Amino acid sequence: MQKSIFDGFRNQRAQSGMNAAILIAIISGLIVLYIIFLPSGERLELIGENDSRGDSGSDDEKILIEDKSIIMEYIGEDEIDHDLPSVNLYTSTEASTIREENMVYVKNGLFDKQEKEIEFKVSEPENTKNVLISFYSKKKKGRLIITLNDHEIFNNEIEKVNVDPIKISKDFVAANNNLKLEASGVGMAFWSTNEFLLENFKITADVTDTSTRESVINFIVPQSESRNIEKARLRFVPECQPENVGTLEILINNHGIYSSVPDCGTPRPLDFSPTNIITGENKLVFRSDRGRYLIDQIKITTELKEASSYTYFFDVDEDLIEDIEDDKKSVNLTFYFVDDKEDKEAEIIINSRKTYMTSHNDFEWSTNIDRYLEEGSNSLKIIPEERMEIRKLQVRAEDN
């Protein structure tokens, strides 16, 4: 009996040991899976195979600055003028024949009726005035009834051959129009027929050409200019007669910058927001609702910010300064260019001390900057004197 109890304890201990072994195996497997699915850099660091020193580069190299894919723009002027051509703004009104028919015949009898419908278009109804119908009446019996777009405009007898022009209200005229002509009914005189024979039938109007009320001038602004505009000004001289002109409107890229009747013959400077100017093609619009303007001596002037510069900051520790003084290390500034075709020039300022870069037909330019460095914070400023496309810029400490 006692032996049986001891055997039971042994079996329990064996079972517990087996369970513990299984648990350890499961945990170990989970740890292995966790390490496998870590990013490679973190995995190597965890298992002690990634020797990270906090600074890029090998033991004998330390990168203090690295920048890639840079376009350094050059602006040589403080102010850029865009001289633009003169423009004329005016309106012209001419009498025009909108529709013409050699002959129009209508009749109305007891068993015989003939009407006439004439379709015509008006491109700009709001600029069409004094719309008239004219004709010669060869036959005339009864009343002539004329409707335009379901509006009756004439219902009367005609007593002479050369009929006075019939005026159509401007309110009845649309872009697409339907003119209907008919003779009145005969009433009790059923044996007769009312009829009209109209010759040289015309619809005429005074049409105002508004296409010359507006003028558009396009001008190009490069990115190097548009990104550095501090102030923008438009200057022009309006030649006009004050009593005969209406409001002058000016827009730049659909932004209104002026709307008034200017002083005729007087130069007009006009400041506007630099944000209205965009890189590439810009659109300057002059518009007037009445009269004639000659807009002369048009000029857009942009005042630019201080010449573009590109500034970097980096730290130099005491150990590196000592290595430079002991001639163990040196620090170089290097430009890697996109091409070797264009000349590259720039002023380089390191901790307020200047040097210059000039490169001809090279993909790479490098210079030692040990003598400019200070312990602690350092600054590097580059002012291009030519446009430069740089694939990579580096300030690197290397073993001598």
Long-range contacts (C-beta under 8 A, 24 or more apart in sequence): 57-396, 57-397, 60-398, 60-399, 61-396, 61-397, 61-398, 61-399, 62-320, 62-396, 62-397, 62-398, 63-394, 63-395, 63-396, 63-397, 64-314, 64-315, 64-316, 64-331, 64-395, 64-396, 64-397, 65-312, 65-314, 65-380, 65-393, 65-394, 65-395, 66-392, 66-393, 66-394, 66-395, 67-312, 67-390, 67-392, 67-393, 68-391, 68-392, 68-393, 69-390, 69-391, 70-310, 70-388, 70-389, 70-390, 70-393, 71-387, 71-388, 71-389, 71-390, 72-308, 72-310, 72-346, 72-382, 72-384, 72-387, 72-388, 72-389, 72-390, 73-223, 73-224, 73-227, 73-228, 73-308, 73-384, 73-387, 74-224, 74-308, 74-384, 74-385, 74-386, 74-387, 74-388, 75-224, 75-225, 75-228, 75-304, 75-307, 75-308, 77-304, 78-303, 78-304, 79-301, 79-302, 79-303, 79-304, 80-225, 80-301, 80-302, 80-304, 81-299, 81-300, 81-301, 82-219, 82-221, 82-299, 82-300, 82-301, 82-302, 83-298, 83-299, 84-217, 84-219, 84-284, 84-298, 84-299, 84-300, 85-217, 85-298, 86-294, 86-295, 86-296, 86-297, 86-298, 87-215, 87-217, 87-286, 87-294, 87-295, 87-298, 88-212, 88-215, 88-292, 88-293, 88-294, 88-295, 89-212, 89-213, 89-214, 89-215, 89-248, 89-286, 89-287, 89-288, 89-292, 89-293, 89-295, 90-212, 90-213, 90-291, 90-292, 90-293, 91-208, 91-209, 91-210, 91-212, 91-213, 91-290, 91-291, 91-292, 92-208, 92-209, 92-212, 93-129, 93-206, 93-207, 93-208, 93-209, 94-206, 94-207, 94-209, 95-130, 95-204, 95-205, 95-206, 95-207, 96-204, 96-205, 96-206, 96-207, 97-202, 97-203, 97-204, 98-122, 98-131, 98-203, 98-204, 98-205, 99-179, 99-202, 99-203, 100-201, 100-202, 100-203, 101-201, 101-202, 102-199, 102-200, 102-201, 103-197, 103-198, 103-199, 103-201, 104-135, 104-181, 104-196, 104-197, 104-198, 104-199, 104-201, 105-195, 105-196, 105-197, 105-198, 106-144, 106-181, 106-182, 106-183, 106-195, 106-196, 107-183, 107-193, 107-194, 107-195, 107-196, 108-142, 108-182, 108-183, 108-184, 108-185, 108-186, 108-193, 108-194, 108-195, 109-186, 109-192, 109-193, 109-194, 110-186, 110-190, 110-191, 112-193, 113-182, 115-180, 115-181, 115-182, 116-180, 116-181, 116-182, 117-178, 117-179, 117-180, 117-181, 118-178, 118-179, 118-180, 118-181, 118-203, 119-176, 119-177, 119-178, 119-179, 120-177, 120-179, 120-203, 121-175, 121-176, 121-177, 122-173, 122-174, 122-175, 122-177, 122-205, 123-175, 124-207, 124-208, 124-210, 125-170, 125-173, 125-174, 125-175, 127-207, 127-208, 127-209, 127-210, 128-170, 128-173, 128-205, 128-206, 128-207, 128-208, 129-170, 129-205, 129-206, 129-208, 130-167, 130-205, 130-206, 131-167, 131-168, 131-170, 131-173, 131-203, 131-204, 131-205, 132-165, 132-166, 132-167, 132-168, 132-203, 132-204, 132-205, 133-165, 133-166, 133-168, 133-179, 133-201, 133-202, 133-203, 134-163, 134-165, 134-166, 134-200, 134-201, 134-202, 134-204, 135-163, 135-198, 135-199, 135-200, 135-201, 135-202, 136-161, 136-162, 136-163, 136-198, 136-199, 136-200, 137-161, 137-163, 137-196, 137-197, 137-198, 137-199, 138-197, 138-198, 138-199, 139-195, 139-196, 139-197, 140-196, 140-197, 141-183, 141-192, 141-193, 141-194, 141-195, 141-196, 142-183, 142-184, 142-186, 142-194, 142-195, 142-196, 143-183, 143-184, 143-194, 144-181, 144-182, 144-183, 144-184, 144-196, 145-181, 145-182, 145-183, 145-184, 146-179, 146-180, 146-181, 147-179, 147-180, 148-172, 148-173, 148-177, 148-178, 148-179, 148-180, 149-174, 149-177, 149-178, 155-184, 158-196, 179-203, 213-287, 213-288, 213-289, 214-285, 214-286, 214-287, 214-288, 215-285, 215-286, 215-287, 215-295, 216-283, 216-284, 216-285, 217-283, 217-284, 217-285, 217-286, 217-298, 218-281, 218-282, 218-283, 218-284, 219-281, 219-282, 219-284, 219-300, 220-280, 220-281, 220-282, 221-277, 221-278, 221-279, 221-280, 221-282, 221-302, 222-279, 223-279, 224-308, 224-387, 225-302, 225-304, 226-277, 226-278, 226-279, 227-279, 228-304, 228-305, 228-308, 229-274, 229-277, 229-302, 229-303, 229-304, 229-305, 230-274, 230-303, 230-304, 230-305, 231-271, 231-274, 231-302, 231-303, 232-271, 232-272, 232-273, 232-274, 232-276, 232-277, 232-300, 232-301, 232-302, 232-303, 233-269, 233-270, 233-271, 233-272, 233-300, 233-301, 233-302, 233-303, 234-258, 234-269, 234-270, 234-272, 234-284, 234-298, 234-299, 234-300, 235-267, 235-268, 235-269, 235-270, 235-297, 235-298, 235-299, 235-300, 235-301, 236-267, 236-268, 236-270, 236-295, 236-296, 236-297, 236-298, 236-299, 237-265, 237-266, 237-267, 237-268, 237-295, 237-296, 237-297, 238-262, 238-263, 238-264, 238-265, 238-266, 238-268, 238-293, 238-294, 238-295, 238-296, 239-264, 239-265, 239-293, 239-294, 239-295, 239-296, 240-264, 240-265, 240-291, 240-292, 240-293, 240-294, 241-291, 241-292, 244-290, 244-291, 244-292, 245-288, 245-290, 245-291, 245-292, 245-293, 246-288, 246-289, 246-290, 246-291, 247-288, 247-289, 247-290, 248-286, 248-287, 248-288, 248-293, 249-285, 249-286, 249-287, 249-288, 250-284, 250-285, 250-286, 250-287, 251-283, 251-284, 251-285, 251-287, 252-276, 252-277, 252-282, 252-283, 252-284, 252-285, 253-277, 253-278, 253-282, 253-283, 254-283, 267-297, 274-302, 277-302, 307-383, 308-383, 308-384, 309-381, 309-382, 309-383, 310-381, 310-382, 310-383, 310-384, 311-379, 311-380, 311-381, 311-382, 312-379, 312-380, 312-381, 312-395, 313-377, 313-378, 313-379, 313-380, 314-377, 314-378, 314-380, 314-395, 315-376, 315-377, 315-378, 316-373, 316-374, 316-375, 316-376, 316-378, 317-375, 318-375, 320-397, 321-373, 321-374, 321-375, 323-397, 324-370, 324-373, 327-400, 328-399, 328-400, 329-397, 329-398, 329-399, 329-400, 330-368, 330-370, 330-397, 330-398, 330-400, 331-368, 331-369, 331-370, 331-373, 331-395, 331-396, 331-397, 331-398, 332-366, 332-367, 332-368, 332-369, 332-394, 332-395, 332-396, 332-398, 333-366, 333-367, 333-369, 333-380, 333-393, 333-394, 333-395, 334-364, 334-365, 334-366, 334-393, 334-394, 334-395, 334-396, 335-359, 335-364, 335-365, 335-366, 335-388, 335-390, 335-392, 335-393, 336-363, 336-364, 336-390, 336-391, 336-392, 336-393, 336-394, 337-362, 337-363, 337-364, 337-365, 337-388, 337-389, 337-390, 337-391, 338-389, 338-390, 338-391, 339-363, 339-389, 342-386, 342-387, 342-388, 343-386, 344-384, 344-386, 344-388, 345-384, 345-385, 345-386, 346-382, 346-383, 346-384, 346-385, 346-386, 346-388, 347-382, 347-383, 347-385, 348-380, 348-381, 348-382, 348-383, 349-379, 349-380, 349-381, 349-382, 349-383, 350-378, 350-379, 350-380, 350-381, 351-378, 351-379, 352-379, 369-395
